[in-house]
Amino acid sequence: MKTLRTLLTVAFLSVFTLIPAQEGMFGYIDFNNTLKHMPDYVDAEQKLKKIQSDYKEEIERSKREFERQYINFILEQDHLSPTIVAKRQKELQLLMDNNVEFRDKVQSELETKRDSLLNPIKIKLLEVISKVCTEQNLDYVIDIGSGAYISINQTKGVDISASVYGLVGIERYSGRVTESSQPIIKIDAQGARK
């Protein structure tokens, strides 16, 4: 019995020594740096700068209008009745509030516009990275700018969900990870994980 066990162990070990060990391969890229050099990104940034310039001009015009009215009020207030002074102060406060509200709205619109222009470019880059990862038979690709895994080659990986589920006490496991629930970490414009 002991000889049989020894023989099986030797046979088992010799099979594994004959199979060459496979080394994992990974790729890396600086996602944000690459993104900033894409022609689509450069075009989007130029569009954003034009929109920002237009808004900036309107904000400056509103600021100048407020300053003009404020200076006129300061110069005239000594000659006005208290009722008119109170009315003009309310008008100035309303104008100032409107300017602040406009600036906040512009900021929100710029962020929305930035997302709508840049997100398709980011998605395009992520798709290209995923394609290169598969074509070069890499296990995964790391963004060296943020340390995030931005592509994982599922043909090289093993879905361990069922094993983990069993060990943590989850009774049912529906099967393989679906395409929409890939363990790919997406990153935003600042390189932060989403």
FENRA-V508848 format. One record per residue. SS is DSSP state (@ for helix, = for strand, . for the rest). PHI is phi in whole degrees, -180 to 180 (* if undefined). OMEGA is omega in degrees with one decimal (none if undefined). Layout:
ss=[SS	SS]
phi=[PHI	PHI]
omega=[OMEGA	OMEGA]
This chain:
ss=[.	@	@	@	@	@	@	@	@	@	@	@	@	@	@	@	@	@	.	.	.	.	.	.	.	=	=	=	=	.	@	@	@	@	@	@	@	.	@	@	@	@	@	@	@	@	@	@	@	@	@	@	@	@	@	@	@	@	@	@	@	@	@	@	@	@	@	@	@	@	@	@	@	@	@	@	@	@	@	.	.	@	@	@	@	@	@	@	@	@	@	@	@	@	@	@	@	@	@	@	@	@	@	@	@	@	@	@	@	@	@	@	@	@	@	@	@	@	@	@	@	@	@	@	@	@	@	@	@	@	@	@	@	@	@	.	.	.	.	=	=	=	=	.	.	.	.	.	=	=	=	=	.	.	.	.	.	.	.	.	@	@	@	@	@	@	@	@	.	.	.	.	.	.	.	.	.	.	@	@	@	.	.	.	.	.	=	.	.	.	.	.	=	.]
phi=[*	-65	-66	-64	-62	-64	-64	-65	-65	-63	-63	-62	-67	-69	-63	-71	-77	-78	-83	-67	-71	-95	-93	-74	-118	-134	-111	-145	-159	-92	-58	-65	-64	-64	-57	-67	-98	-73	-56	-62	-67	-60	-62	-63	-63	-65	-62	-63	-63	-65	-63	-62	-63	-62	-65	-61	-61	-69	-64	-64	-62	-64	-64	-63	-63	-62	-62	-62	-66	-66	-62	-60	-63	-60	-69	-98	-59	-68	-101	-106	-73	-56	-66	-69	-59	-62	-63	-67	-63	-64	-63	-65	-63	-63	-63	-65	-62	-64	-65	-65	-62	-63	-60	-64	-65	-61	-60	-64	-65	-65	-65	-63	-64	-60	-61	-67	-82	-91	-58	-61	-70	-63	-62	-59	-64	-62	-65	-65	-62	-62	-64	-63	-59	-70	-62	-91	57	-84	-75	-163	-126	-109	-83	-72	-74	-122	83	-84	-80	-101	-154	-129	-82	-69	-71	-97	-101	-125	-78	-100	-55	-59	-64	-66	-55	-62	-73	-97	93	-86	-77	-111	-133	-77	129	-62	-64	-82	-57	-75	-113	-57	-81	-93	-90	-91	-124	-93	-60	-89	85	-87	-69	-102]
omega=[-179.9	179.3	178.2	178.8	179.0	179.8	178.6	179.0	178.5	179.4	-179.8	-179.6	-179.6	176.6	-178.9	177.1	177.9	-180.0	-179.8	178.3	178.5	178.0	176.4	178.6	175.8	175.7	176.3	-178.8	171.3	-172.2	-176.2	178.1	177.8	179.8	-176.9	179.4	178.8	178.8	179.4	-179.9	179.5	177.6	-179.9	178.9	178.0	176.9	179.8	179.1	178.3	178.9	178.6	179.3	178.4	179.5	-179.0	178.5	180.0	177.5	178.3	178.5	178.9	179.0	178.6	178.7	178.1	-178.9	178.6	-179.5	179.9	178.8	177.3	179.6	-179.7	-178.4	-175.4	-168.9	179.7	-176.9	-176.4	176.6	-179.5	179.7	179.5	177.1	-179.9	178.9	-179.7	177.1	177.3	178.2	178.3	178.3	178.7	178.4	178.5	178.1	178.9	178.4	178.4	178.8	178.7	178.3	179.0	179.3	178.1	179.8	179.0	179.1	178.6	178.0	177.9	179.4	178.9	178.2	-177.7	177.9	-172.3	-177.7	177.3	179.5	177.3	179.0	178.0	180.0	177.9	178.1	178.5	178.8	178.5	178.9	179.4	178.9	-180.0	-178.3	-179.2	176.4	178.2	176.0	-179.1	176.9	-179.5	171.4	-176.7	177.3	-177.0	-177.5	-178.4	171.4	-176.4	174.3	176.8	-179.9	-175.2	177.7	179.5	-176.1	178.7	177.2	-177.1	-175.5	-177.2	179.9	-179.9	178.7	-179.6	-177.7	179.6	173.5	175.1	-172.5	-176.0	175.5	-173.1	178.5	-174.7	175.8	-178.9	-179.0	-176.5	-179.8	177.8	178.4	177.9	178.8	178.1	-179.1	179.5	-174.5	-179.8	179.4	179.5	178.0	176.5	none]
